[in-house]
Amino acid sequence: MTQVRWSLTAGNDLQDIEDFIARDSVLHAITFVDRVVESAETLLKTPRIGRIVPEFSHPDLREVLFRA
């Protein structure tokens, strides 16, 4: 079963990014975070689409690079 799990650091970073964007626009902050989460969730449907995390070299540990 495929799962998408966020590391504690990644979750905290995403929250910090949302807080930063929200200083100017709450709507844009929410939209941005939604897009990041949706991008990561593509791994649920196509788990091999992400690249293997180079630091770990484990074939089941994948990451999706997001471009805003």
N, CA, C, O and CB atoms as a CASP TS submission, in Angstrom:
PFRMAT TS
TARGET T0000
AUTHOR 0000-0000-0000
METHOD Language model
MODEL 1
PARENT N/A
ATOM      1  N   MET     1       0.844  -1.178   0.000  1.00  0.00           N
ATOM      2  CA  MET     1       0.000   0.000   0.000  1.00  0.00           C
ATOM      3  C   MET     1       0.892   1.244   0.000  1.00  0.00           C
ATOM      4  O   MET     1       1.799   1.372   0.822  1.00  0.00           O
ATOM      5  CB  MET     1      -0.962  -0.003   1.224  1.00  0.00           C
ATOM      6  N   THR     2       0.624   2.132  -0.910  1.00  0.00           N
ATOM      7  CA  THR     2       1.390   3.355  -1.027  1.00  0.00           C
ATOM      8  C   THR     2       0.894   4.392  -0.026  1.00  0.00           C
ATOM      9  O   THR     2      -0.309   4.573   0.162  1.00  0.00           O
ATOM     10  CB  THR     2       1.308   3.903  -2.451  1.00  0.00           C
ATOM     11  N   GLN     3       1.840   5.063   0.608  1.00  0.00           N
ATOM     12  CA  GLN     3       1.516   6.131   1.558  1.00  0.00           C
ATOM     13  C   GLN     3       2.385   7.336   1.253  1.00  0.00           C
ATOM     14  O   GLN     3       3.518   7.204   0.791  1.00  0.00           O
ATOM     15  CB  GLN     3       1.718   5.662   3.031  1.00  0.00           C
ATOM     16  N   VAL     4       1.845   8.496   1.515  1.00  0.00           N
ATOM     17  CA  VAL     4       2.648   9.710   1.463  1.00  0.00           C
ATOM     18  C   VAL     4       2.782  10.182   2.899  1.00  0.00           C
ATOM     19  O   VAL     4       1.793  10.460   3.578  1.00  0.00           O
ATOM     20  CB  VAL     4       2.002  10.821   0.530  1.00  0.00           C
ATOM     21  N   ARG     5       4.014  10.265   3.340  1.00  0.00           N
ATOM     22  CA  ARG     5       4.275  10.748   4.699  1.00  0.00           C
ATOM     23  C   ARG     5       5.195  11.956   4.612  1.00  0.00           C
ATOM     24  O   ARG     5       6.169  11.962   3.860  1.00  0.00           O
ATOM     25  CB  ARG     5       4.907   9.627   5.591  1.00  0.00           C
ATOM     26  N   TRP     6       4.876  12.957   5.379  1.00  0.00           N
ATOM     27  CA  TRP     6       5.695  14.160   5.447  1.00  0.00           C
ATOM     28  C   TRP     6       6.611  14.057   6.659  1.00  0.00           C
ATOM     29  O   TRP     6       6.165  13.717   7.755  1.00  0.00           O
ATOM     30  CB  TRP     6       4.811  15.442   5.521  1.00  0.00           C
ATOM     31  N   SER     7       7.870  14.345   6.462  1.00  0.00           N
ATOM     32  CA  SER     7       8.767  14.389   7.613  1.00  0.00           C
ATOM     33  C   SER     7       8.364  15.574   8.487  1.00  0.00           C
ATOM     34  O   SER     7       7.713  16.509   8.021  1.00  0.00           O
ATOM     35  CB  SER     7      10.267  14.499   7.165  1.00  0.00           C
ATOM     36  N   LEU     8       8.754  15.525   9.743  1.00  0.00           N
ATOM     37  CA  LEU     8       8.450  16.614  10.658  1.00  0.00           C
ATOM     38  C   LEU     8       9.052  17.920  10.139  1.00  0.00           C
ATOM     39  O   LEU     8       8.416  18.972  10.200  1.00  0.00           O
ATOM     40  CB  LEU     8       8.979  16.297  12.072  1.00  0.00           C
ATOM     41  N   THR     9      10.265  17.845   9.635  1.00  0.00           N
ATOM     42  CA  THR     9      10.923  19.030   9.092  1.00  0.00           C
ATOM     43  C   THR     9      10.161  19.584   7.891  1.00  0.00           C
ATOM     44  O   THR     9       9.960  20.794   7.788  1.00  0.00           O
ATOM     45  CB  THR     9      12.363  18.703   8.695  1.00  0.00           C
ATOM     46  N   ALA    10       9.738  18.705   6.984  1.00  0.00           N
ATOM     47  CA  ALA    10       8.998  19.152   5.798  1.00  0.00           C
ATOM     48  C   ALA    10       7.675  19.800   6.192  1.00  0.00           C
ATOM     49  O   ALA    10       7.305  20.842   5.650  1.00  0.00           O
ATOM     50  CB  ALA    10       8.743  17.973   4.846  1.00  0.00           C
ATOM     51  N   GLY    11       6.974  19.193   7.121  1.00  0.00           N
ATOM     52  CA  GLY    11       5.698  19.756   7.582  1.00  0.00           C
ATOM     53  C   GLY    11       5.881  21.126   8.223  1.00  0.00           C
ATOM     54  O   GLY    11       5.101  22.048   7.983  1.00  0.00           O
ATOM     55  N   ASN    12       6.918  21.247   9.039  1.00  0.00           N
ATOM     56  CA  ASN    12       7.204  22.537   9.671  1.00  0.00           C
ATOM     57  C   ASN    12       7.609  23.582   8.637  1.00  0.00           C
ATOM     58  O   ASN    12       7.191  24.738   8.715  1.00  0.00           O
ATOM     59  CB  ASN    12       8.310  22.382  10.720  1.00  0.00           C
ATOM     60  N   ASP    13       8.425  23.169   7.667  1.00  0.00           N
ATOM     61  CA  ASP    13       8.838  24.096   6.609  1.00  0.00           C
ATOM     62  C   ASP    13       7.633  24.580   5.806  1.00  0.00           C
ATOM     63  O   ASP    13       7.526  25.762   5.480  1.00  0.00           O
ATOM     64  CB  ASP    13       9.859  23.425   5.674  1.00  0.00           C
ATOM     65  N   LEU    14       6.732  23.658   5.493  1.00  0.00           N
ATOM     66  CA  LEU    14       5.545  24.034   4.718  1.00  0.00           C
ATOM     67  C   LEU    14       4.680  25.013   5.512  1.00  0.00           C
ATOM     68  O   LEU    14       4.126  25.958   4.950  1.00  0.00           O
ATOM     69  CB  LEU    14       4.723  22.778   4.336  1.00  0.00           C
ATOM     70  N   GLN    15       4.570  24.785   6.808  1.00  0.00           N
ATOM     71  CA  GLN    15       3.806  25.711   7.656  1.00  0.00           C
ATOM     72  C   GLN    15       4.468  27.090   7.694  1.00  0.00           C
ATOM     73  O   GLN    15       3.786  28.113   7.640  1.00  0.00           O
ATOM     74  CB  GLN    15       3.674  25.148   9.088  1.00  0.00           C
ATOM     75  N   ASP    16       5.787  27.112   7.786  1.00  0.00           N
ATOM     76  CA  ASP    16       6.516  28.391   7.785  1.00  0.00           C
ATOM     77  C   ASP    16       6.320  29.136   6.469  1.00  0.00           C
ATOM     78  O   ASP    16       6.157  30.356   6.455  1.00  0.00           O
ATOM     79  CB  ASP    16       8.017  28.156   8.034  1.00  0.00           C
ATOM     80  N   ILE    17       6.338  28.396   5.370  1.00  0.00           N
ATOM     81  CA  ILE    17       6.128  29.008   4.055  1.00  0.00           C
ATOM     82  C   ILE    17       4.715  29.583   3.968  1.00  0.00           C
ATOM     83  O   ILE    17       4.515  30.696   3.483  1.00  0.00           O
ATOM     84  CB  ILE    17       6.363  27.974   2.922  1.00  0.00           C
ATOM     85  N   GLU    18       3.742  28.808   4.444  1.00  0.00           N
ATOM     86  CA  GLU    18       2.360  29.288   4.424  1.00  0.00           C
ATOM     87  C   GLU    18       2.219  30.559   5.258  1.00  0.00           C
ATOM     88  O   GLU    18       1.572  31.516   4.832  1.00  0.00           O
ATOM     89  CB  GLU    18       1.403  28.199   4.945  1.00  0.00           C
ATOM     90  N   ASP    19       2.821  30.569   6.439  1.00  0.00           N
ATOM     91  CA  ASP    19       2.756  31.754   7.300  1.00  0.00           C
ATOM     92  C   ASP    19       3.391  32.968   6.616  1.00  0.00           C
ATOM     93  O   ASP    19       2.870  34.080   6.700  1.00  0.00           O
ATOM     94  CB  ASP    19       3.457  31.477   8.644  1.00  0.00           C
ATOM     95  N   PHE    20       4.512  32.745   5.943  1.00  0.00           N
ATOM     96  CA  PHE    20       5.205  33.836   5.262  1.00  0.00           C
ATOM     97  C   PHE    20       4.348  34.417   4.139  1.00  0.00           C
ATOM     98  O   PHE    20       4.200  35.634   4.033  1.00  0.00           O
ATOM     99  CB  PHE    20       6.546  33.348   4.703  1.00  0.00           C
ATOM    100  N   ILE    21       3.784  33.546   3.301  1.00  0.00           N
ATOM    101  CA  ILE    21       2.948  34.016   2.194  1.00  0.00           C
ATOM    102  C   ILE    21       1.691  34.700   2.721  1.00  0.00           C
ATOM    103  O   ILE    21       1.221  35.681   2.145  1.00  0.00           O
ATOM    104  CB  ILE    21       2.566  32.844   1.270  1.00  0.00           C
ATOM    105  N   ALA    22       1.151  34.177   3.820  1.00  0.00           N
ATOM    106  CA  ALA    22      -0.090  34.715   4.387  1.00  0.00           C
ATOM    107  C   ALA    22       0.073  36.149   4.888  1.00  0.00           C
ATOM    108  O   ALA    22      -0.919  36.859   5.053  1.00  0.00           O
ATOM    109  CB  ALA    22      -0.566  33.831   5.527  1.00  0.00           C
ATOM    110  N   ARG    23       1.298  36.579   5.129  1.00  0.00           N
ATOM    111  CA  ARG    23       1.508  37.979   5.530  1.00  0.00           C
ATOM    112  C   ARG    23       0.983  38.934   4.462  1.00  0.00           C
ATOM    113  O   ARG    23       0.512  40.029   4.768  1.00  0.00           O
ATOM    114  CB  ARG    23       3.005  38.249   5.790  1.00  0.00           C
ATOM    115  N   ASP    24       1.072  38.504   3.211  1.00  0.00           N
ATOM    116  CA  ASP    24       0.579  39.321   2.106  1.00  0.00           C
ATOM    117  C   ASP    24      -0.799  38.887   1.628  1.00  0.00           C
ATOM    118  O   ASP    24      -1.627  39.721   1.264  1.00  0.00           O
ATOM    119  CB  ASP    24       1.552  39.269   0.956  1.00  0.00           C
ATOM    120  N   SER    25      -1.044  37.568   1.631  1.00  0.00           N
ATOM    121  CA  SER    25      -2.319  37.074   1.107  1.00  0.00           C
ATOM    122  C   SER    25      -2.626  35.688   1.669  1.00  0.00           C
ATOM    123  O   SER    25      -1.937  34.716   1.362  1.00  0.00           O
ATOM    124  CB  SER    25      -2.291  37.031  -0.436  1.00  0.00           C
ATOM    125  N   VAL    26      -3.652  35.612   2.483  1.00  0.00           N
ATOM    126  CA  VAL    26      -4.076  34.323   3.034  1.00  0.00           C
ATOM    127  C   VAL    26      -4.538  33.396   1.909  1.00  0.00           C
ATOM    128  O   VAL    26      -4.246  32.200   1.921  1.00  0.00           O
ATOM    129  CB  VAL    26      -5.209  34.518   4.073  1.00  0.00           C
ATOM    130  N   LEU    27      -5.251  33.950   0.951  1.00  0.00           N
ATOM    131  CA  LEU    27      -5.733  33.147  -0.173  1.00  0.00           C
ATOM    132  C   LEU    27      -4.584  32.517  -0.948  1.00  0.00           C
ATOM    133  O   LEU    27      -4.628  31.329  -1.266  1.00  0.00           O
ATOM    134  CB  LEU    27      -6.578  34.002  -1.106  1.00  0.00           C
ATOM    135  N   HIS    28      -3.553  33.306  -1.256  1.00  0.00           N
ATOM    136  CA  HIS    28      -2.415  32.768  -1.987  1.00  0.00           C
ATOM    137  C   HIS    28      -1.657  31.736  -1.153  1.00  0.00           C
ATOM    138  O   HIS    28      -1.137  30.761  -1.696  1.00  0.00           O
ATOM    139  CB  HIS    28      -1.476  33.897  -2.406  1.00  0.00           C
ATOM    140  N   ALA    29      -1.594  31.942   0.145  1.00  0.00           N
ATOM    141  CA  ALA    29      -0.920  30.988   1.021  1.00  0.00           C
ATOM    142  C   ALA    29      -1.632  29.638   0.992  1.00  0.00           C
ATOM    143  O   ALA    29      -0.992  28.596   0.850  1.00  0.00           O
ATOM    144  CB  ALA    29      -0.858  31.528   2.462  1.00  0.00           C
ATOM    145  N   ILE    30      -2.932  29.659   1.123  1.00  0.00           N
ATOM    146  CA  ILE    30      -3.711  28.423   1.112  1.00  0.00           C
ATOM    147  C   ILE    30      -3.614  27.738  -0.249  1.00  0.00           C
ATOM    148  O   ILE    30      -3.441  26.522  -0.328  1.00  0.00           O
ATOM    149  CB  ILE    30      -5.183  28.710   1.459  1.00  0.00           C
ATOM    150  N   THR    31      -3.724  28.521  -1.309  1.00  0.00           N
ATOM    151  CA  THR    31      -3.627  27.964  -2.657  1.00  0.00           C
ATOM    152  C   THR    31      -2.271  27.303  -2.886  1.00  0.00           C
ATOM    153  O   THR    31      -2.194  26.205  -3.438  1.00  0.00           O
ATOM    154  CB  THR    31      -3.860  29.057  -3.701  1.00  0.00           C
ATOM    155  N   PHE    32      -1.211  27.969  -2.464  1.00  0.00           N
ATOM    156  CA  PHE    32       0.135  27.434  -2.645  1.00  0.00           C
ATOM    157  C   PHE    32       0.295  26.107  -1.902  1.00  0.00           C
ATOM    158  O   PHE    32       0.778  25.128  -2.471  1.00  0.00           O
ATOM    159  CB  PHE    32       1.186  28.447  -2.159  1.00  0.00           C
ATOM    160  N   VAL    33      -0.109  26.076  -0.643  1.00  0.00           N
ATOM    161  CA  VAL    33       0.028  24.852   0.152  1.00  0.00           C
ATOM    162  C   VAL    33      -0.815  23.733  -0.446  1.00  0.00           C
ATOM    163  O   VAL    33      -0.368  22.588  -0.504  1.00  0.00           O
ATOM    164  CB  VAL    33      -0.384  25.104   1.617  1.00  0.00           C
ATOM    165  N   ASP    34      -2.014  24.047  -0.886  1.00  0.00           N
ATOM    166  CA  ASP    34      -2.854  23.032  -1.534  1.00  0.00           C
ATOM    167  C   ASP    34      -2.164  22.440  -2.756  1.00  0.00           C
ATOM    168  O   ASP    34      -2.215  21.230  -2.977  1.00  0.00           O
ATOM    169  CB  ASP    34      -4.204  23.635  -1.940  1.00  0.00           C
ATOM    170  N   ARG    35      -1.518  23.294  -3.551  1.00  0.00           N
ATOM    171  CA  ARG    35      -0.820  22.816  -4.750  1.00  0.00           C
ATOM    172  C   ARG    35       0.368  21.920  -4.384  1.00  0.00           C
ATOM    173  O   ARG    35       0.623  20.919  -5.053  1.00  0.00           O
ATOM    174  CB  ARG    35      -0.338  24.009  -5.597  1.00  0.00           C
ATOM    175  N   VAL    36       1.081  22.278  -3.338  1.00  0.00           N
ATOM    176  CA  VAL    36       2.216  21.460  -2.898  1.00  0.00           C
ATOM    177  C   VAL    36       1.724  20.088  -2.437  1.00  0.00           C
ATOM    178  O   VAL    36       2.294  19.064  -2.813  1.00  0.00           O
ATOM    179  CB  VAL    36       2.994  22.166  -1.755  1.00  0.00           C
ATOM    180  N   VAL    37       0.676  20.070  -1.632  1.00  0.00           N
ATOM    181  CA  VAL    37       0.131  18.813  -1.121  1.00  0.00           C
ATOM    182  C   VAL    37      -0.410  17.959  -2.269  1.00  0.00           C
ATOM    183  O   VAL    37      -0.171  16.751  -2.297  1.00  0.00           O
ATOM    184  CB  VAL    37      -0.982  19.087  -0.085  1.00  0.00           C
ATOM    185  N   GLU    38      -1.126  18.556  -3.205  1.00  0.00           N
ATOM    186  CA  GLU    38      -1.635  17.812  -4.363  1.00  0.00           C
ATOM    187  C   GLU    38      -0.495  17.213  -5.183  1.00  0.00           C
ATOM    188  O   GLU    38      -0.594  16.087  -5.670  1.00  0.00           O
ATOM    189  CB  GLU    38      -2.492  18.725  -5.250  1.00  0.00           C
ATOM    190  N   SER    39       0.576  17.966  -5.330  1.00  0.00           N
ATOM    191  CA  SER    39       1.733  17.478  -6.070  1.00  0.00           C
ATOM    192  C   SER    39       2.318  16.241  -5.394  1.00  0.00           C
ATOM    193  O   SER    39       2.637  15.254  -6.057  1.00  0.00           O
ATOM    194  CB  SER    39       2.800  18.579  -6.189  1.00  0.00           C
ATOM    195  N   ALA    40       2.455  16.300  -4.096  1.00  0.00           N
ATOM    196  CA  ALA    40       2.994  15.151  -3.349  1.00  0.00           C
ATOM    197  C   ALA    40       2.052  13.956  -3.432  1.00  0.00           C
ATOM    198  O   ALA    40       2.499  12.811  -3.494  1.00  0.00           O
ATOM    199  CB  ALA    40       3.235  15.529  -1.875  1.00  0.00           C
ATOM    200  N   GLU    41       0.767  14.219  -3.431  1.00  0.00           N
ATOM    201  CA  GLU    41      -0.213  13.128  -3.454  1.00  0.00           C
ATOM    202  C   GLU    41      -0.284  12.423  -4.805  1.00  0.00           C
ATOM    203  O   GLU    41      -0.924  11.377  -4.909  1.00  0.00           O
ATOM    204  CB  GLU    41      -1.580  13.659  -3.095  1.00  0.00           C
ATOM    205  N   THR    42       0.350  12.961  -5.835  1.00  0.00           N
ATOM    206  CA  THR    42       0.417  12.233  -7.101  1.00  0.00           C
ATOM    207  C   THR    42       1.160  10.913  -6.912  1.00  0.00           C
ATOM    208  O   THR    42       0.993   9.980  -7.697  1.00  0.00           O
ATOM    209  CB  THR    42       1.107  13.089  -8.184  1.00  0.00           C
ATOM    210  N   LEU    43       1.973  10.845  -5.876  1.00  0.00           N
ATOM    211  CA  LEU    43       2.697   9.602  -5.575  1.00  0.00           C
ATOM    212  C   LEU    43       1.745   8.471  -5.187  1.00  0.00           C
ATOM    213  O   LEU    43       2.094   7.299  -5.326  1.00  0.00           O
ATOM    214  CB  LEU    43       3.706   9.839  -4.446  1.00  0.00           C
ATOM    215  N   LEU    44       0.552   8.805  -4.704  1.00  0.00           N
ATOM    216  CA  LEU    44      -0.415   7.765  -4.339  1.00  0.00           C
ATOM    217  C   LEU    44      -0.874   6.994  -5.580  1.00  0.00           C
ATOM    218  O   LEU    44      -1.072   5.780  -5.526  1.00  0.00           O
ATOM    219  CB  LEU    44      -1.631   8.389  -3.619  1.00  0.00           C
ATOM    220  N   LYS    45      -1.039   7.704  -6.686  1.00  0.00           N
ATOM    221  CA  LYS    45      -1.511   7.070  -7.918  1.00  0.00           C
ATOM    222  C   LYS    45      -0.361   6.477  -8.721  1.00  0.00           C
ATOM    223  O   LYS    45      -0.500   5.415  -9.326  1.00  0.00           O
ATOM    224  CB  LYS    45      -2.273   8.077  -8.773  1.00  0.00           C
ATOM    225  N   THR    46       0.755   7.155  -8.723  1.00  0.00           N
ATOM    226  CA  THR    46       1.919   6.717  -9.501  1.00  0.00           C
ATOM    227  C   THR    46       3.173   6.809  -8.622  1.00  0.00           C
ATOM    228  O   THR    46       3.963   7.743  -8.758  1.00  0.00           O
ATOM    229  CB  THR    46       2.084   7.584 -10.801  1.00  0.00           C
ATOM    230  N   PRO    47       3.348   5.842  -7.727  1.00  0.00           N
ATOM    231  CA  PRO    47       4.422   5.938  -6.735  1.00  0.00           C
ATOM    232  C   PRO    47       5.833   5.990  -7.312  1.00  0.00           C
ATOM    233  O   PRO    47       6.743   6.481  -6.644  1.00  0.00           O
ATOM    234  CB  PRO    47       4.332   4.787  -5.813  1.00  0.00           C
ATOM    235  N   ARG    48       6.037   5.510  -8.503  1.00  0.00           N
ATOM    236  CA  ARG    48       7.387   5.514  -9.085  1.00  0.00           C
ATOM    237  C   ARG    48       7.698   6.796  -9.857  1.00  0.00           C
ATOM    238  O   ARG    48       8.782   6.932 -10.423  1.00  0.00           O
ATOM    239  CB  ARG    48       7.554   4.322 -10.006  1.00  0.00           C
ATOM    240  N   ILE    49       6.737   7.748  -9.881  1.00  0.00           N
ATOM    241  CA  ILE    49       6.960   8.974 -10.622  1.00  0.00           C
ATOM    242  C   ILE    49       7.986   9.874  -9.925  1.00  0.00           C
ATOM    243  O   ILE    49       8.698  10.635 -10.580  1.00  0.00           O
ATOM    244  CB  ILE    49       5.645   9.717 -10.803  1.00  0.00           C
ATOM    245  N   GLY    50       8.055   9.781  -8.616  1.00  0.00           N
ATOM    246  CA  GLY    50       9.011  10.597  -7.884  1.00  0.00           C
ATOM    247  C   GLY    50      10.419  10.047  -8.034  1.00  0.00           C
ATOM    248  O   GLY    50      10.615   8.883  -8.382  1.00  0.00           O
ATOM    249  N   ARG    51      11.391  10.901  -7.766  1.00  0.00           N
ATOM    250  CA  ARG    51      12.771  10.425  -7.855  1.00  0.00           C
ATOM    251  C   ARG    51      13.187   9.819  -6.524  1.00  0.00           C
ATOM    252  O   ARG    51      12.688  10.202  -5.467  1.00  0.00           O
ATOM    253  CB  ARG    51      13.730  11.574  -8.253  1.00  0.00           C
ATOM    254  N   ILE    52      14.092   8.884  -6.593  1.00  0.00           N
ATOM    255  CA  ILE    52      14.632   8.285  -5.375  1.00  0.00           C
ATOM    256  C   ILE    52      15.405   9.374  -4.641  1.00  0.00           C
ATOM    257  O   ILE    52      16.178  10.113  -5.251  1.00  0.00           O
ATOM    258  CB  ILE    52      15.550   7.039  -5.693  1.00  0.00           C
ATOM    259  N   VAL    53      15.199   9.470  -3.349  1.00  0.00           N
ATOM    260  CA  VAL    53      15.877  10.491  -2.544  1.00  0.00           C
ATOM    261  C   VAL    53      17.364  10.168  -2.516  1.00  0.00           C
ATOM    262  O   VAL    53      17.758   9.129  -1.987  1.00  0.00           O
ATOM    263  CB  VAL    53      15.289  10.559  -1.091  1.00  0.00           C
ATOM    264  N   PRO    54      18.199  11.047  -3.078  1.00  0.00           N
ATOM    265  CA  PRO    54      19.620  10.733  -3.228  1.00  0.00           C
ATOM    266  C   PRO    54      20.339  10.475  -1.898  1.00  0.00           C
ATOM    267  O   PRO    54      21.282   9.686  -1.845  1.00  0.00           O
ATOM    268  CB  PRO    54      20.303  11.858  -3.950  1.00  0.00           C
ATOM    269  N   GLU    55      19.898  11.131  -0.843  1.00  0.00           N
ATOM    270  CA  GLU    55      20.564  10.960   0.447  1.00  0.00           C
ATOM    271  C   GLU    55      20.387   9.555   1.035  1.00  0.00           C
ATOM    272  O   GLU    55      21.195   9.108   1.849  1.00  0.00           O
ATOM    273  CB  GLU    55      20.041  11.984   1.425  1.00  0.00           C
ATOM    274  N   PHE    56      19.323   8.868   0.614  1.00  0.00           N
ATOM    275  CA  PHE    56      19.005   7.569   1.199  1.00  0.00           C
ATOM    276  C   PHE    56      19.152   6.401   0.230  1.00  0.00           C
ATOM    277  O   PHE    56      19.369   5.272   0.668  1.00  0.00           O
ATOM    278  CB  PHE    56      17.614   7.592   1.729  1.00  0.00           C
ATOM    279  N   SER    57      19.040   6.640  -1.059  1.00  0.00           N
ATOM    280  CA  SER    57      19.177   5.608  -2.092  1.00  0.00           C
ATOM    281  C   SER    57      18.321   4.374  -1.829  1.00  0.00           C
ATOM    282  O   SER    57      18.748   3.252  -2.102  1.00  0.00           O
ATOM    283  CB  SER    57      20.618   5.194  -2.208  1.00  0.00           C
ATOM    284  N   HIS    58      17.133   4.571  -1.308  1.00  0.00           N
ATOM    285  CA  HIS    58      16.194   3.475  -1.070  1.00  0.00           C
ATOM    286  C   HIS    58      15.094   3.575  -2.125  1.00  0.00           C
ATOM    287  O   HIS    58      14.451   4.619  -2.234  1.00  0.00           O
ATOM    288  CB  HIS    58      15.596   3.528   0.393  1.00  0.00           C
ATOM    289  N   PRO    59      14.860   2.509  -2.909  1.00  0.00           N
ATOM    290  CA  PRO    59      13.929   2.601  -4.040  1.00  0.00           C
ATOM    291  C   PRO    59      12.479   2.922  -3.658  1.00  0.00           C
ATOM    292  O   PRO    59      11.718   3.402  -4.497  1.00  0.00           O
ATOM    293  CB  PRO    59      13.952   1.318  -4.793  1.00  0.00           C
ATOM    294  N   ASP    60      12.091   2.665  -2.414  1.00  0.00           N
ATOM    295  CA  ASP    60      10.720   2.957  -1.996  1.00  0.00           C
ATOM    296  C   ASP    60      10.569   4.338  -1.367  1.00  0.00           C
ATOM    297  O   ASP    60       9.458   4.743  -1.026  1.00  0.00           O
ATOM    298  CB  ASP    60      10.252   1.911  -1.020  1.00  0.00           C
ATOM    299  N   LEU    61      11.655   5.052  -1.213  1.00  0.00           N
ATOM    300  CA  LEU    61      11.604   6.399  -0.635  1.00  0.00           C
ATOM    301  C   LEU    61      11.754   7.401  -1.777  1.00  0.00           C
ATOM    302  O   LEU    61      12.831   7.539  -2.357  1.00  0.00           O
ATOM    303  CB  LEU    61      12.728   6.607   0.459  1.00  0.00           C
ATOM    304  N   ARG    62      10.659   8.097  -2.093  1.00  0.00           N
ATOM    305  CA  ARG    62      10.614   8.972  -3.249  1.00  0.00           C
ATOM    306  C   ARG    62      10.323  10.404  -2.857  1.00  0.00           C
ATOM    307  O   ARG    62       9.787  10.668  -1.780  1.00  0.00           O
ATOM    308  CB  ARG    62       9.579   8.488  -4.229  1.00  0.00           C
ATOM    309  N   GLU    63      10.677  11.323  -3.728  1.00  0.00           N
ATOM    310  CA  GLU    63      10.350  12.721  -3.537  1.00  0.00           C
ATOM    311  C   GLU    63       9.870  13.306  -4.860  1.00  0.00           C
ATOM    312  O   GLU    63      10.267  12.871  -5.940  1.00  0.00           O
ATOM    313  CB  GLU    63      11.568  13.503  -2.993  1.00  0.00           C
ATOM    314  N   VAL    64       9.005  14.304  -4.738  1.00  0.00           N
ATOM    315  CA  VAL    64       8.511  15.012  -5.916  1.00  0.00           C
ATOM    316  C   VAL    64       9.012  16.439  -5.805  1.00  0.00           C
ATOM    317  O   VAL    64       8.809  17.100  -4.786  1.00  0.00           O
ATOM    318  CB  VAL    64       6.934  14.956  -6.027  1.00  0.00           C
ATOM    319  N   LEU    65       9.662  16.909  -6.847  1.00  0.00           N
ATOM    320  CA  LEU    65      10.133  18.273  -6.870  1.00  0.00           C
ATOM    321  C   LEU    65       8.997  19.178  -7.338  1.00  0.00           C
ATOM    322  O   LEU    65       8.344  18.892  -8.341  1.00  0.00           O
ATOM    323  CB  LEU    65      11.373  18.414  -7.782  1.00  0.00           C
ATOM    324  N   PHE    66       8.769  20.243  -6.628  1.00  0.00           N
ATOM    325  CA  PHE    66       7.645  21.135  -6.905  1.00  0.00           C
ATOM    326  C   PHE    66       8.166  22.453  -7.450  1.00  0.00           C
ATOM    327  O   PHE    66       9.098  23.041  -6.902  1.00  0.00           O
ATOM    328  CB  PHE    66       6.795  21.370  -5.634  1.00  0.00           C
ATOM    329  N   ARG    67       7.565  22.902  -8.518  1.00  0.00           N
ATOM    330  CA  ARG    67       7.878  24.216  -9.073  1.00  0.00           C
ATOM    331  C   ARG    67       6.634  25.076  -8.981  1.00  0.00           C
ATOM    332  O   ARG    67       5.559  24.692  -9.443  1.00  0.00           O
ATOM    333  CB  ARG    67       8.379  24.111 -10.547  1.00  0.00           C
ATOM    334  N   ALA    68       6.788  26.222  -8.391  1.00  0.00           N
ATOM    335  CA  ALA    68       5.637  27.117  -8.186  1.00  0.00           C
ATOM    336  C   ALA    68       5.214  27.757  -9.478  1.00  0.00           C
ATOM    337  O   ALA    68       4.263  28.538  -9.498  1.00  0.00           O
ATOM    338  CB  ALA    68       5.961  28.197  -7.161  1.00  0.00           C
TER
END
